[in-house]
Amino acid sequence: MGEYYSGEKTRILVVGGTGLVGRRIVMECLAEGYETYVLQRPETGMDFDKVQLLLSFKSQGARLVEASFSDHQSLVSAVKQVDIVVSAMAVVHSPNNNILLHLNLVKAIKEAGNIKRFLPSEFGMDPPRMKHALPPGRETFDQKMEIRNAIEAAGIPHTYLVGACFASRFAGNLSQFGTWVPPKKKVDIYGDGNVKVVFAYEKDVAKYVAKTLNDPRTMNKTVYIRPAGNILTQMELVQMWEKLAGKELEKTNVSAKDFLADIEKTKKDKEILQQIVLGHLYHLFYEGCLTDHEVGDDEEASKLYPDVKYTRMDEYLKIFL
């Protein structure tokens, strides 16, 4: 897999390589035998942990490429060194204005003119299907569509990888707001808890990224992460944890009406981030936005790459015991 269609060694540039998913993408690209480059931004030098992570990548064979999003030519120069670009920068409300950073990256890729594939930062809900999303969270999907439109207008070959909830954000906490670990006594159940959701361990997401990059079957397509063993309801996830922990949690069913009322309350309190997170939870666990549409075998990552032994959520939850 480390060779492109012509048999030449493939060079991959990972942007956002120190993030939650980005660091795993770097490691999986190295494991696949790609010649792996990681973008190093000037401001990273002020963050000790990120510097150490970058140096660990370097010690394992990755190459660090310095470039700044405020210096267009440095980005173009970085892009010209590789065949494929992967972005793992989050597209969210942030002081870094990551939507603008992505658009700057698209401009650099267009000018460089040598990129055989670009995989922008997606991984979760499919933006074209989220036009109805609640504000202010809808802005995230609008921004992702703006990036997609820029990619396609520039004629850049691409792959969009979407369709799952990250395990660290949604499974380990049994999808509870405000915590990253399983609750000890009580758990909120969204509606009746029987809406199907897709979960994926971030390392597995990274593996699928590395696989799709060199695959002609995924060129200019949307690929969904929907492994059959990880299509679960919230109740099934909670019951998995109860079985592992050997105790039953007290459950409170939260109606859609009450959940929406909670979102309205955060608007009064001007808690923007909470509004975004709660809005996403609503679309996932009340509307079932990840599973309310069919996906063909040629569009689904675990069927395209059956050699990837993905982590099932009952195994993932064991780390919290």
Phi, psi and omega in degrees: 000346182284357179250142178283182187304327183281351182095357179279156178296128182273134179253124183246132172252121177259122177256129186085033186288352179260003182277182184305311180267325184303317181295327178285325177297318178303312183294323180287326176294320175297317181295328179282353178089012176288151169280105194258126177246145178234127179289129178245114180272149183306321183291342179298331181299345179269354183249107186302313183297319180292322177299315180296322179294316178299319179293326177292323175300315181299319181294340180261007173113354178284156176251134179267133181238119181276132176197154180237141178288347175266001179234094186304316184294328177293324176293316178300316180297320179295315182295324182294345181276353188229175178257327186225142177241134175239129174255132174240018176285131180292140175256090183218173171297118180201156178293345181278351180050060186296338175298317179294322179298318178296318180294325175296322178294318178300318179298319180294319179296318179297315181292320181299317173074009185246358188281127182272343180196140173233128176244103181283168182287114180225261170077331183257230180295144184281111187308318181297339181268002187243028180294340181269001188302149180291138173285153001275359181298334180301333181301326178301314182289323176299320180291321178296324177291324177298319178295314179301315181298321179293319179299311185288325177295329179277355179070030182274124176301141189208166168220135175252126180246118188219175161113008183219157172269132177296134182300320183292337183262335188232338184262311183301331180261010183057029177067031178269141179283136172090010177211158179243007180232161180297138176296149184273330186233316188236150178219135174277131177252125183280116185063229177269000177075014187248016175277133182284133179230156178251130178244149177209135174291136185303326178297323178290322175303315179297322178298318179293323175303308183300324180289318185291330188302326186253015188253116180297339180291340184255007181295128178056036180231162170263126179249130182259137173268104183215061180296131189304322183288348181247017171269102190228154168274165176298321180297320179296321178296314179298316180295326174301314181293318180300320180294317180293317184279343179074026177208154182261138179268150174284126187252135175239117178281128180252116181291159178300321179300314180292323180295316178296326177295323177296322178296318179299323180296320180294333177293320179294326180276358179058038177267084187298312182298320178297319178301317181296310182297314180295322177298317178295320177300321180299313182294325181286309193260346175253320182267336182068043188294344179273341187234010183272015180215152181280150176229128180285159180301329181278002179244356189249128190300315185291336176276326176293327184231071182294346178287343177281114180272088186290154181278122176280153189292334176292329175286319180299317184296340181298336182294342182267358181285000000 
